[in-house]
Amino acid sequence: MPVTSAPMRIFVTGAAGFIGSHYVRTLLGGGYGDIDVTSVTVFDKLTYAGNLANLAPIAADPRYSFIEGDICDAALLAQVLPGHDVVVNFAAETHVDRSITGAADFVVTNVLGAQTLFEACLKAGVGRVVHIGTDEVYGSILEGSWTEEWPLQPNSPYSAAKASAELLARAYFVTYGLNISTTRCSNNYGPYQFPEKVIPLFVTNLMDGQPVPLYGEGLNVRDWLHVDDHCRGIQLVVTDGAAGESYNIGGGLELTNVELTGKLLEAMGVGWDMVTRVEDRKGHDLRYSVDHSKLAALGYAPRHTFDEGLAETVAWFRANEAWWRPLKSKAAISR
């Protein structure tokens, strides 16, 4: 059932990362309208992609607290979850390239961790749970767009682990009655994104005068979603989504990787001589495209055009070298 306007104590896992930290900053900044948030607990393992600097803008808010922890730690969750009304689960290993070279960590965190968290929510009597997923669980689509009824056909260890977590979410709803919904977003971009992902990788490489890698022929197609639009969609699911349901969250603009590269080169004022063609990724899905009309019925629509969002993102990385520079050594090679 939808969440009421009553005061909410919200527990957000993985919120020292890119998307989760944006959600928390916006939540505590009043960006989701008339929601009475009495407390926000951030629970994060602080892996290579977790960064407390992402939460610095709201760290002094008296409603904010941080707990360092792993969603696989059932004993710790049993201690810290009771008393919370809502859990939003961003915690995950997310980088496809890393999953190809080391799948085990993805299974542990994205499958076992999700199940451990769902079980802890059930035992703690949490009233509302939203699990953040990805459109990659669908596999690849040559034409048209996926609705939420499309079968899950993941093609990478990352997407397979995320699909497994969604099946567990369904099982916890059907078997135990857990009030849980899941989301499936398209490719995110925006400020604070870890520089192993394609847009910040390309921007920071080009700032340093380094070439950027382009997989294969560059014809793979992705739908691009500004992180702010994504998080507004998530909040709609938190407050108005139905238990047991999944919701696509899309940005509405599809680009081939060649087209994306061209926009990034133009934004950075450099030419195609800065592009290095590299061998294509194993199992590289050709095209992603989500139909987000189900969420649109709840009031969702992207607010950020890609060109405006990209310009804002490039400007942010130019102005925040002190944030991304220390992270470059942690970043995997990404395309």
C-alpha positions in Angstrom: 0.0 0.0 0.0 1.2 3.6 -0.5 3.2 5.3 2.2 1.2 7.9 4.1 2.3 11.4 5.0 3.1 10.3 8.5 6.6 11.0 9.9 9.1 8.6 8.3 12.4 7.1 9.6 14.2 6.1 6.5 17.1 3.6 6.3 19.1 3.9 3.1 21.7 1.2 2.2 24.6 1.9 -0.2 24.0 5.7 0.1 27.6 6.7 0.2 27.7 5.8 -3.5 26.6 7.9 -6.5 22.9 7.4 -6.8 22.1 6.7 -3.1 23.9 9.8 -1.9 22.0 11.9 -4.4 18.8 10.5 -3.1 19.7 11.3 0.5 21.0 14.8 -0.2 17.7 15.6 -2.0 15.6 13.9 0.6 17.1 15.9 3.5 17.2 19.0 1.3 13.4 18.9 0.9 13.5 18.1 -2.7 10.7 15.6 -2.6 8.0 17.9 -1.4 5.9 17.7 1.7 7.4 14.6 3.2 8.0 14.5 7.0 11.4 12.9 7.3 12.3 12.6 11.0 15.6 10.6 10.4 17.7 9.2 7.7 20.2 6.4 8.5 22.8 5.7 5.8 24.2 2.2 6.0 27.2 1.6 3.7 30.1 -0.8 3.6 32.4 1.9 2.1 33.8 -0.2 -0.6 36.0 1.5 -3.3 32.9 3.2 -4.7 31.5 4.4 -1.3 32.7 7.9 -0.4 31.5 9.9 2.7 32.5 13.1 0.8 29.3 12.4 -1.3 27.3 13.0 1.9 29.3 16.0 3.2 26.6 18.6 2.1 24.1 17.1 4.6 26.4 15.6 7.2 25.6 18.3 9.7 21.8 17.7 9.4 20.6 16.5 12.8 18.3 14.0 11.1 21.3 12.3 9.4 23.3 9.4 10.8 25.8 7.0 9.3 26.5 3.4 10.1 29.4 1.5 8.4 28.1 -2.0 7.6 27.5 -4.7 5.1 24.1 -5.9 4.0 25.4 -9.4 4.3 25.8 -8.9 8.1 22.5 -10.2 9.5 23.5 -9.6 13.1 24.3 -6.0 12.6 21.1 -5.4 10.6 19.1 -7.0 13.4 20.5 -4.3 15.7 20.1 -1.2 13.6 17.0 -1.8 11.5 14.2 -1.9 14.1 12.4 1.4 14.4 12.7 2.4 10.8 9.6 2.8 8.6 11.2 2.7 5.1 14.2 0.9 3.7 15.6 1.9 0.3 18.3 -0.5 -0.9 21.0 0.9 -3.2 23.7 -1.4 -1.9 25.2 -3.3 -4.8 28.2 -4.1 -6.9 27.4 -2.4 -10.1 30.2 -2.2 -12.7 29.7 -4.7 -15.5 33.4 -4.9 -16.4 34.3 -5.9 -12.8 31.6 -8.6 -12.8 33.1 -10.1 -15.9 36.5 -10.5 -14.3 35.2 -11.3 -10.8 31.6 -12.5 -10.6 31.8 -13.9 -7.0 31.6 -10.5 -5.3 28.5 -9.6 -7.3 26.7 -12.8 -6.3 27.6 -12.3 -2.6 26.5 -8.7 -2.4 23.7 -8.5 -4.9 22.1 -11.8 -4.2 23.0 -13.0 -0.7 23.2 -9.4 0.6 19.7 -8.6 -0.8 18.2 -11.7 0.7 19.8 -11.0 4.1 18.4 -7.4 4.0 14.9 -8.6 3.0 14.9 -11.1 5.8 16.1 -8.4 8.3 13.3 -6.1 7.1 10.8 -8.8 7.6 12.0 -9.5 11.1 12.2 -5.9 12.1 8.7 -5.1 10.9 9.7 -2.5 8.3 6.6 -1.1 6.7 8.0 -0.3 3.3 10.9 -1.6 1.2 12.1 -0.4 -2.2 14.9 -2.4 -3.9 16.9 -0.5 -6.6 17.5 -2.5 -9.8 18.6 -2.0 -13.4 17.2 -2.4 -16.9 20.1 -4.8 -17.6 18.0 -7.6 -16.1 16.0 -7.7 -19.4 19.0 -8.5 -21.5 19.0 -6.8 -25.0 16.1 -5.7 -27.2 16.5 -5.0 -31.0 13.4 -2.8 -31.3 10.6 -1.4 -29.2 10.9 -1.0 -25.4 10.6 -3.2 -22.4 7.6 -3.1 -20.2 7.7 -4.5 -16.7 6.1 -7.7 -17.9 9.1 -8.6 -20.2 10.9 -11.7 -19.1 14.2 -11.3 -17.3 17.1 -12.5 -19.6 20.3 -11.1 -18.1 23.5 -11.6 -20.0 26.3 -10.5 -17.6 27.2 -11.7 -14.1 26.2 -8.3 -12.8 22.7 -8.3 -14.4 22.2 -12.0 -13.5 22.9 -11.1 -9.8 20.5 -8.2 -10.0 17.8 -10.3 -11.6 18.2 -12.9 -8.8 17.7 -10.2 -6.2 14.4 -9.2 -7.9 13.2 -12.7 -7.8 14.0 -12.8 -4.1 12.0 -9.6 -3.7 9.0 -11.2 -5.4 9.4 -14.3 -3.2 9.5 -12.2 0.0 6.3 -10.4 -1.1 4.4 -13.5 -2.2 5.5 -15.8 0.6 5.9 -13.5 3.6 3.9 -10.4 2.6 6.8 -8.0 2.7 5.7 -4.6 1.4 8.4 -4.4 -1.3 8.7 -2.9 -4.7 11.6 -3.0 -7.2 12.8 -0.5 -9.8 14.6 -0.9 -13.1 16.5 2.1 -14.2 18.4 2.9 -17.4 21.9 4.3 -17.6 22.5 7.0 -15.0 24.8 10.0 -15.2 25.4 13.2 -13.2 27.6 14.8 -10.5 29.4 12.5 -8.0 29.5 9.5 -10.4 32.5 7.3 -9.7 35.0 7.7 -12.5 35.0 4.1 -13.7 31.7 4.8 -15.5 31.8 5.9 -19.1 30.8 9.6 -18.8 33.0 10.6 -15.8 35.8 8.4 -17.2 35.8 10.1 -20.5 35.5 13.6 -19.0 38.3 13.1 -16.5 40.6 11.4 -19.0 40.1 14.2 -21.5 40.7 16.8 -18.7 44.1 15.1 -18.3 44.8 15.0 -22.0 44.4 11.2 -22.1 42.6 9.2 -24.8 39.3 7.5 -24.1 38.4 3.9 -25.0 35.5 3.0 -27.2 34.3 -0.6 -27.3 34.1 -2.2 -30.8 32.1 -0.3 -33.4 30.4 1.8 -30.7 26.9 0.9 -32.0 25.6 -0.3 -28.6 22.5 1.8 -27.6 21.7 3.0 -24.1 18.9 5.1 -22.7 20.3 7.9 -20.6 18.8 9.0 -17.3 19.9 11.9 -15.1 20.5 10.8 -11.5 18.1 13.4 -10.3 15.2 12.1 -12.5 16.1 8.6 -11.3 15.9 9.5 -7.7 12.6 11.4 -8.1 11.2 8.2 -9.7 12.4 6.1 -6.8 10.7 8.4 -4.3 7.4 8.1 -6.3 7.8 4.3 -5.9 8.5 4.7 -2.2 5.4 6.7 -1.6 3.0 5.5 -4.2 4.2 2.2 -5.6 2.3 -1.0 -5.1 3.8 -3.9 -3.1 5.1 -6.7 -5.3 5.4 -4.5 -8.4 8.4 -3.5 -10.5 8.7 0.0 -12.1 10.9 1.0 -15.0 12.6 4.4 -14.7 13.9 5.8 -18.0 15.4 9.0 -19.3 13.8 9.0 -22.7 16.9 9.5 -24.8 18.7 6.7 -26.6 22.2 7.2 -28.0 24.7 4.8 -29.5 28.1 4.8 -27.8 29.5 6.6 -30.9 26.9 9.3 -30.5 27.6 9.6 -26.8 31.3 9.8 -27.5 30.8 12.6 -30.0 28.8 14.6 -27.5 31.5 14.2 -24.9 34.3 15.1 -27.3 32.3 18.3 -28.3 31.7 19.2 -24.7 35.4 18.9 -23.9 36.5 20.7 -27.0 38.6 17.9 -28.5 38.5 15.7 -31.6 38.2 12.0 -32.5 42.0 11.6 -32.4 41.5 11.3 -28.6 39.5 8.1 -29.1 41.1 4.6 -28.9 39.1 1.7 -30.4 39.3 -1.3 -28.1 38.1 -4.9 -28.2 34.4 -5.2 -27.5 33.2 -6.3 -24.1 32.3 -10.0 -23.6 28.5 -10.5 -23.9 28.0 -6.8 -24.6 24.2 -6.1 -24.9 23.4 -4.3 -28.1 20.4 -2.1 -27.0 18.5 -1.2 -23.9 15.2 0.6 -24.0 12.6 0.9 -21.2 8.9 1.9 -21.3 8.3 3.9 -18.2 4.6 4.6 -18.7 3.7 2.6 -15.6 5.6 5.0 -13.5 4.4 8.0 -15.6 0.9 7.0 -14.3 2.1 7.9 -10.8 3.3 11.3 -12.1 6.8 10.6 -13.3 8.4 12.4 -16.2 12.1 13.2 -16.8 12.9 16.9 -16.2 16.5 17.0 -17.5 17.2 17.1 -21.2 20.4 15.1 -21.9 22.3 18.1 -23.5 21.6 20.3 -20.4 22.3 17.5 -18.0 25.6 16.6 -19.7 26.7 20.2 -19.7 25.9 20.5 -16.0 27.8 17.2 -15.3 30.9 18.2 -17.3 30.9 21.6 -15.5 30.7 19.8 -12.1 33.6 17.5 -12.9 35.7 20.5 -14.1 34.9 22.3 -10.8 35.5 19.4 -8.5 38.8 17.9 -9.4 39.6 17.6 -5.7 36.7 15.1 -5.4 37.5 12.9 -8.4 41.3 13.0 -8.6 41.9 10.7 -5.6 39.4 8.2 -7.0 41.0 7.7 -10.4 43.5 5.2 -9.0 40.6 3.1 -7.7 38.7 3.2 -11.0 38.6 0.2 -13.3 39.2 0.7 -17.0 35.7 1.4 -18.4 34.2 2.0 -21.8 
